[in-house]
Amino acid sequence: DIDSTAALATPGVVAVFSAADLAAGGDPVIPGGFGLKNHDGTPARLPARPLLAGERVRHVGDAVAMVVAHSREAARDGAECVQVNYQELPAVVDAAAALLDGAPQLFDEVPHNEGLHWYGGDRNAVDQVMQTAHHVTRIRVVNNRVVVAPMETRGVLASFDPGSARYTVHAPSQGANDVKSGLAAALKVAVADIHVLTPDVGGAFGIKIPAYPEYILAAWAARRVGRPVKWTDERSESFLSD
C-alpha cells in the first residue's frame, strides 16, 4: 500500500508516480526476452520487468515510487514522505536454493524460479569423455557478490516534444542503439520516435548497456509533467543495486 499524499504536499515536489499511475498511463514495462531457448527447444520464461513495483517488491533497489521535484533536495524530502506499508513475504537470496522444491516463487508464471535452462556444445560427446576419463575432478565454485563501480554512475536527462511526439534522452551508455530500442519497446512507441545521445563515457563494465527503469521513467514522466526530467544515480544506490 502506497500513500503519496504527504509527498505531494512537500515544497518543490511536482509529481509523485506509482505503479498505479504507470498502469493508467500506458503501463510501460521492460519486456522479457533473451534470445535463447531452453535446451529442449521450449521458450524461456522471462517475465516483463515492472518499472515500479506494484503488488510485490522482489529485490533491493526495486523502486516503488518516483518523485519529480524542482531540485534533488526537494525530491529527497518528498521521497522520505512517501508512506509505504509492506507485508513481509518469504524470501530466497541464494540462486541454487531458489531452484529447490518449496522455494518462494518470485514470479507466479515462472515455476521453480527457472527462467532458462540452457547449455551449449555437444553434451553427449562431453558425457562420453567424462565416463571414460582416468580421473574426474569435481569442484563447486561459489562466487562472492560483485559490485560494479564505474567512474561515473548512471544518469539520464529526458524530454518530450509534444509537437513532434518525440523523446530526446541523454544517457551515458555503452551504445545508444541498445538504450534506444529498449526505450521504444518499454514506452510502446516507434524507434524513430526516440533520439538517444551518449557522450563520452568514463566507465561502464557492462552495466550501461540496457535501458534501465530510471531511463524509461524519466522519459515517461517528462511527457506527463511537460518539462525535462533529470536523474543521477547516487554512489550508494549504485553500490546496492546496479
C-alpha positions in Angstrom: 0.0 0.0 0.0 1.4 3.4 -1.0 0.2 6.8 0.1 1.8 9.8 -1.6 -0.4 12.5 0.0 2.3 13.9 2.2 4.9 13.7 -0.5 2.8 15.7 -2.9 2.4 18.4 -0.2 6.2 18.7 0.1 7.5 22.1 -1.1 9.2 21.8 -4.5 7.5 18.5 -5.5 5.9 18.5 -8.9 4.5 14.9 -9.1 4.6 11.5 -7.5 4.1 8.4 -9.5 3.5 4.8 -8.5 2.7 1.6 -10.4 -0.9 2.5 -10.4 -0.1 5.7 -12.3 2.0 3.8 -14.8 -0.8 1.3 -15.4 -3.2 4.2 -16.1 -0.6 5.9 -18.4 0.2 3.2 -20.9 1.7 0.6 -18.5 5.3 0.9 -19.7 7.4 -2.2 -18.7 10.7 -3.8 -19.8 9.7 -6.7 -21.9 11.2 -10.1 -21.1 13.5 -11.7 -23.6 17.0 -13.1 -24.0 17.4 -14.5 -27.5 17.9 -18.1 -26.2 15.6 -21.1 -25.8 15.7 -23.9 -23.3 17.8 -26.9 -24.1 14.6 -28.8 -25.2 13.6 -26.0 -27.6 10.8 -24.6 -25.4 10.8 -20.8 -24.9 12.4 -19.3 -21.9 10.1 -18.0 -19.2 11.3 -14.4 -18.8 8.6 -12.1 -17.4 8.4 -8.4 -18.1 10.0 -6.2 -15.5 7.8 -3.6 -13.9 9.4 -0.1 -13.8 7.9 0.5 -10.3 6.9 -2.4 -8.0 3.2 -2.8 -7.6 2.0 -5.7 -5.6 5.4 -7.2 -4.8 8.9 -5.9 -4.2 11.4 -8.5 -5.4 14.9 -7.2 -4.7 16.9 -4.4 -3.0 16.6 -1.4 -5.2 13.2 -2.3 -6.6 11.7 1.2 -6.7 8.1 1.6 -5.5 7.6 5.3 -6.3 9.0 8.2 -8.4 9.2 11.7 -7.1 9.7 14.6 -9.6 10.7 17.9 -8.0 12.4 21.2 -8.8 15.6 20.1 -7.0 17.4 17.0 -5.8 16.9 18.1 -2.2 13.1 18.6 -2.7 12.9 15.2 -4.4 14.7 13.5 -1.5 12.4 15.3 1.0 9.4 14.2 -1.0 10.6 10.6 -1.2 11.0 10.4 2.5 7.3 11.4 2.9 6.0 8.6 0.7 4.2 6.2 3.0 4.7 2.5 2.1 3.2 -0.4 4.1 4.9 -3.7 3.5 3.7 -7.2 4.3 6.8 -9.3 4.6 6.8 -12.4 2.3 9.1 -15.5 2.3 12.3 -14.7 0.6 15.2 -16.6 -1.0 18.6 -15.0 -1.7 20.6 -18.0 -2.9 20.3 -18.9 -6.6 20.7 -22.7 -6.0 18.2 -22.6 -3.1 15.7 -20.8 -5.4 15.5 -23.9 -7.6 14.6 -26.3 -4.8 11.0 -27.5 -4.3 9.1 -25.3 -1.9 11.3 -22.2 -2.5 9.4 -18.9 -2.6 8.2 -18.1 -6.1 9.5 -14.8 -7.4 7.1 -14.8 -10.3 3.9 -16.9 -10.4 4.4 -17.6 -14.1 7.9 -18.9 -13.6 7.7 -22.4 -11.9 10.6 -23.2 -9.6 12.2 -19.8 -10.5 13.8 -21.3 -13.5 13.8 -18.7 -16.3 16.2 -20.5 -18.7 17.7 -24.0 -18.8 20.4 -23.9 -21.5 23.7 -25.4 -22.4 25.9 -25.2 -25.5 28.2 -27.6 -27.3 27.9 -31.4 -27.8 26.7 -32.7 -24.4 26.7 -36.4 -25.5 30.3 -36.2 -26.6 31.3 -34.5 -23.3 29.4 -37.1 -21.2 31.2 -39.9 -23.1 34.6 -38.4 -22.5 33.8 -37.9 -18.8 32.7 -41.5 -18.4 35.9 -42.9 -19.9 38.3 -40.5 -18.3 41.0 -41.9 -16.0 40.3 -39.3 -13.4 37.5 -36.8 -12.8 37.7 -33.8 -10.6 34.6 -32.0 -9.4 34.6 -28.6 -7.8 31.8 -26.3 -6.7 32.6 -22.6 -7.0 30.6 -20.0 -5.2 31.1 -16.5 -6.4 31.1 -13.7 -4.0 28.9 -10.6 -4.6 30.4 -8.3 -7.2 30.0 -4.5 -7.1 30.5 -2.7 -10.4 31.9 0.7 -9.6 32.3 2.8 -12.8 34.0 6.2 -12.7 30.6 7.9 -13.2 27.3 6.5 -12.1 24.3 6.0 -14.3 22.2 9.1 -15.2 19.6 10.3 -17.6 18.1 13.6 -18.9 14.9 13.1 -20.8 12.5 15.4 -22.6 9.4 15.1 -24.7 8.4 17.4 -27.6 4.6 17.3 -28.0 4.8 18.9 -31.4 6.8 16.0 -33.0 5.8 13.4 -30.3 9.4 12.6 -30.0 11.5 11.8 -26.9 15.1 13.0 -26.5 17.2 11.1 -24.0 20.7 11.8 -22.9 22.3 8.8 -21.1 25.9 7.6 -20.5 25.7 4.2 -22.2 27.8 1.6 -24.0 25.8 2.1 -27.2 22.9 4.4 -27.9 21.1 1.8 -30.0 20.5 -0.7 -27.2 19.1 2.1 -25.0 17.0 3.4 -27.8 15.4 0.1 -28.7 14.8 -0.6 -25.0 13.1 2.7 -24.5 11.0 2.2 -27.6 9.9 -1.3 -26.5 9.1 -0.1 -23.0 7.2 3.0 -24.0 5.5 1.2 -26.8 6.5 3.7 -29.5 8.4 3.5 -32.7 12.2 3.5 -32.5 12.2 6.6 -34.8 10.3 8.5 -32.1 13.2 8.3 -29.7 16.6 10.2 -30.0 19.3 8.9 -27.7 22.5 10.8 -27.2 25.5 9.3 -25.4 28.5 11.5 -24.7 32.0 10.3 -23.7 31.7 7.5 -21.1 34.3 7.2 -18.4 33.5 3.7 -17.3 30.8 1.0 -17.7 32.0 -2.6 -17.4 28.7 -3.9 -18.8 26.2 -2.2 -16.6 25.4 0.7 -19.0 24.3 -1.5 -22.0 20.5 -1.7 -21.4 17.7 0.8 -20.9 17.2 0.8 -17.1 13.9 1.6 -15.4 15.1 5.0 -14.4 15.8 6.0 -18.1 12.3 4.9 -19.1 10.6 6.5 -16.1 12.4 9.8 -16.8 11.1 9.8 -20.4 7.6 8.7 -19.4 7.4 11.4 -16.6 8.8 14.1 -18.9 5.8 13.7 -21.1 3.4 13.8 -18.2 4.8 16.8 -16.4 5.6 18.8 -19.5 9.2 19.5 -18.7 12.6 17.8 -18.9 13.3 15.2 -16.1 16.9 14.5 -14.9 18.1 11.7 -12.6 21.6 10.8 -11.5 22.4 7.6 -9.6 24.0 8.2 -6.2 27.1 6.2 -5.4 25.4 4.4 -2.5 22.4 3.5 -4.7 24.8 2.3 -7.4 26.7 0.2 -4.9 23.5 -1.5 -3.7 21.5 -2.2 -6.8 23.4 -1.7 -10.1 
